[in-house]
Amino acid sequence: MQKLARAVVGTNNIDNCSRYCQAPATVGLFRTVGYGGDSGSITDIGQADLVLIVGSNTAESHPVIATRVKRAHKLHGQKLIVSDLRENEMARRADVFLHQIRDRYHLALSGYPLSHR
């Protein structure tokens, strides 16, 4: 869409979902890390030793990020832990898959950050 706006309309100014649908995430990020935006980069994700995906079908929702994680997992030995209700592509690739309801890990994963600030 950005390329269309630049090439056809002649502007770099285009609205995106971060202004309205990401507003709750912005508040949460500000409260937890002190900054209302992403605190890392896509490159950081690819270079991490461990990626923890909680409640996200990353391969469908964020394919660019998923590609970086899959590449690092396969080629560089990055560890991958997925906690979700569904067994999706990333869950099948994961070193550890925590099924949130069956294994009841959703309670531990959501409660730990609250008690260890």
Backbone torsions as a table, in degrees:
resi	resn	phi	psi	omega
1	MET	NA	-40.1	179.3
2	GLN	-60.4	-42.1	179.9
3	LYS	-64.3	-40.0	177.1
4	LEU	-62.4	-42.8	179.4
5	ALA	-62.1	-42.1	179.9
6	ARG	-69.1	-48.0	-172.8
7	ALA	-76.3	-42.4	-173.2
8	VAL	-94.5	-47.8	-176.7
9	VAL	-84.5	-27.1	179.0
10	GLY	83.2	31.8	179.5
11	THR	-140.5	150.2	172.5
12	ASN	-93.9	-6.1	-175.1
13	ASN	-88.5	103.9	178.8
14	ILE	-138.5	136.7	-179.8
15	ASP	-76.7	155.9	176.4
16	ASN	-143.0	177.4	-173.4
17	CYS	-71.7	-15.4	-176.8
18	SER	-65.0	-22.1	-179.2
19	ARG	-73.6	-35.1	-175.2
20	TYR	-118.5	-45.4	-176.8
21	CYS	-82.2	-16.9	178.3
22	GLN	-95.6	3.3	-177.7
23	ALA	-56.7	-44.0	177.6
24	PRO	-62.8	-37.4	178.2
25	ALA	-65.8	-37.3	179.0
26	THR	-60.5	-44.6	178.5
27	VAL	-63.3	-46.0	179.9
28	GLY	-62.5	-43.2	177.8
29	LEU	-63.5	-41.5	179.7
30	PHE	-62.5	-41.3	-179.8
31	ARG	-68.3	-35.5	-174.7
32	THR	-91.7	-41.2	-176.2
33	VAL	-115.3	-1.3	176.1
34	GLY	80.7	10.3	-179.8
35	TYR	-143.6	132.6	-174.2
36	GLY	-84.8	19.3	178.6
37	GLY	-136.9	-179.1	178.7
38	ASP	-58.9	136.5	-177.2
39	SER	-95.9	-0.2	-179.8
40	GLY	-140.0	-169.9	-179.4
41	SER	-128.2	169.7	176.6
42	ILE	-62.4	-35.6	177.6
43	THR	-62.5	-41.2	178.0
44	ASP	-59.0	-40.5	-179.8
45	ILE	-63.2	-42.5	179.5
46	GLY	-67.4	-23.7	-178.3
47	GLN	-98.8	-2.8	-178.3
48	ALA	-70.4	149.9	176.1
49	ASP	-76.2	-28.6	-176.8
50	LEU	-141.9	137.0	172.7
51	VAL	-121.2	130.2	176.8
52	LEU	-113.7	118.7	178.6
53	ILE	-110.1	121.4	-179.1
54	VAL	-120.4	119.2	173.6
55	GLY	63.7	34.9	-179.0
56	SER	-137.0	136.2	170.2
57	ASN	-94.6	74.6	-170.7
58	THR	-58.5	-38.3	-178.1
59	ALA	-61.7	-33.4	178.8
60	GLU	-91.0	-39.9	-174.0
61	SER	-83.9	-31.7	-176.4
62	HIS	-137.2	68.7	-172.8
63	PRO	-61.7	-31.6	179.1
64	VAL	-66.7	-45.9	178.0
65	ILE	-62.9	-44.7	-178.8
66	ALA	-59.9	-39.4	178.7
67	THR	-62.1	-42.2	178.4
68	ARG	-64.3	-42.6	-179.9
69	VAL	-66.1	-45.1	-179.7
70	LYS	-61.6	-41.7	179.4
71	ARG	-63.8	-47.5	-179.5
72	ALA	-65.8	-36.9	179.1
73	HIS	-64.8	-44.1	-177.2
74	LYS	-76.3	-45.5	-171.4
75	LEU	-92.6	-28.0	-172.9
76	HIS	-119.5	7.0	176.0
77	GLY	73.1	19.9	177.3
78	GLN	-60.5	136.5	177.8
79	LYS	-84.7	143.1	-177.7
80	LEU	-131.8	124.0	175.2
81	ILE	-119.3	129.5	179.4
82	VAL	-123.0	130.9	174.2
83	SER	-122.8	116.3	-175.8
84	ASP	-156.8	164.4	174.4
85	LEU	-76.8	-28.0	-175.0
86	ARG	-110.0	148.1	173.1
87	GLU	-91.6	93.1	-177.4
88	ASN	-100.6	-173.4	-177.0
89	GLU	-57.1	-45.5	-178.7
90	MET	-66.5	-33.9	177.6
91	ALA	-65.2	-39.8	179.0
92	ARG	-67.8	-29.2	179.1
93	ARG	-82.9	-19.8	-170.1
94	ALA	-64.4	149.7	171.3
95	ASP	-69.4	-35.6	177.6
96	VAL	-135.3	126.3	174.8
97	PHE	-115.2	119.0	178.5
98	LEU	-104.2	105.7	178.1
99	HIS	-75.0	116.1	-167.8
100	GLN	-60.2	-40.4	-177.7
101	ILE	-85.1	-52.3	-177.0
102	ARG	-57.9	-45.4	-175.6
103	ASP	-95.0	-7.5	178.3
104	ARG	61.3	28.4	-180.0
105	TYR	-78.2	-17.7	-178.1
106	HIS	-61.3	-32.9	179.3
107	LEU	-69.3	-44.2	179.7
108	ALA	-66.6	-42.5	-178.4
109	LEU	-67.2	-35.1	179.8
110	SER	-82.5	-28.0	-178.1
111	GLY	-83.0	-30.3	-176.5
112	TYR	-59.9	-49.7	179.9
113	PRO	-61.6	-30.4	-179.3
114	LEU	-70.1	-33.2	-177.5
115	SER	-94.7	-5.5	-177.8
116	HIS	-128.7	60.9	-179.4
117	ARG	-79.1	NA	NA
